[in-house]
Amino acid sequence: MMLDPLRRTIALWNGVDLERFEYRGPANQPTAISVARLSPEKDFATLLRATWILIKDCPDFRLKIVGDGGERQKLEQCCGFCVN
């Protein structure tokens, strides 16, 4: 984990073989991808709220979440609330 005291974000590099799972999306569109189990301790609701704030200033930003779990329905409802 790399910590930068001047920034409020950190980069966690773990567990994904980038040679095997290479991102092939649009290079000119800012995109974040999360691959994880959808469970309460992952707190994806906060990520969705943060994304909603971000797209007001950066409408081209895209968040892609790959996973399944007990929080899926709740998160899908949260996405619907944010979009509508």
C-alpha positions as CSV (number, residue, x, y, z in Angstrom):
1,M,0.0,0.0,0.0
2,M,1.3,3.4,-1.0
3,L,0.4,6.3,1.3
4,D,0.7,9.9,0.1
5,P,0.2,12.5,2.9
6,L,-0.8,15.1,0.3
7,R,-3.6,13.0,-1.1
8,R,-6.7,11.5,0.4
9,T,-6.6,8.3,-1.7
10,I,-4.4,5.3,-1.6
11,A,-3.6,2.6,-4.2
12,L,-3.9,-1.0,-3.2
13,W,-2.2,-3.4,-5.7
14,N,-3.2,-6.9,-5.0
15,G,-4.3,-10.2,-6.3
16,V,-5.2,-9.5,-10.0
17,D,-3.0,-10.8,-12.7
18,L,-3.1,-7.9,-15.2
19,E,-1.6,-10.1,-17.9
20,R,-4.7,-12.4,-17.7
21,F,-7.3,-9.7,-17.0
22,E,-6.3,-6.8,-19.0
23,Y,-8.7,-3.8,-19.1
24,R,-9.8,-3.1,-22.7
25,G,-12.2,-0.3,-22.2
26,P,-12.0,3.2,-23.7
27,A,-8.6,4.8,-22.9
28,N,-10.0,8.3,-22.9
29,Q,-12.7,7.7,-20.3
30,P,-11.7,7.8,-16.6
31,T,-12.8,4.4,-15.2
32,A,-12.5,2.7,-11.8
33,I,-13.0,-1.1,-11.5
34,S,-13.6,-3.1,-8.4
35,V,-13.7,-6.9,-8.3
36,A,-15.0,-8.1,-5.0
37,R,-17.6,-10.0,-2.9
38,L,-20.5,-7.6,-2.3
39,S,-20.7,-7.8,1.5
40,P,-21.3,-5.1,4.2
41,E,-17.6,-4.9,5.2
42,K,-16.6,-3.9,1.7
43,D,-18.9,-0.7,2.0
44,F,-19.7,-0.3,-1.6
45,A,-22.5,2.0,-0.7
46,T,-19.9,4.7,0.2
47,L,-18.1,4.1,-3.1
48,L,-21.4,4.6,-5.0
49,R,-22.1,7.8,-3.1
50,A,-18.6,9.1,-3.8
51,T,-19.0,8.2,-7.5
52,W,-22.3,10.2,-7.5
53,I,-20.5,13.2,-6.2
54,L,-17.6,12.8,-8.6
55,I,-19.7,12.6,-11.8
56,K,-21.1,16.0,-11.1
57,D,-17.6,17.4,-11.9
58,C,-16.4,14.6,-14.2
59,P,-19.5,13.3,-16.1
60,D,-17.4,10.9,-18.2
61,F,-16.3,8.9,-15.2
62,R,-17.4,5.3,-15.0
63,L,-17.4,2.9,-12.1
64,K,-17.5,-0.8,-12.9
65,I,-18.2,-3.2,-10.1
66,V,-17.7,-7.0,-10.7
67,G,-19.0,-9.3,-8.0
68,D,-21.9,-10.9,-6.2
69,G,-23.1,-11.3,-2.7
70,G,-25.6,-10.5,-0.1
71,E,-25.4,-6.7,-0.7
72,R,-26.1,-6.9,-4.4
73,Q,-29.9,-6.0,-4.3
74,K,-29.3,-3.2,-1.8
75,L,-26.5,-1.8,-4.0
76,E,-28.6,-2.0,-7.2
77,Q,-31.4,-0.1,-5.4
78,C,-28.8,2.5,-4.3
79,C,-27.7,2.9,-8.0
80,G,-31.3,3.4,-9.0
81,F,-31.7,6.1,-6.4
82,C,-28.6,7.9,-7.6
83,V,-29.6,7.7,-11.2
84,N,-33.2,8.8,-10.8
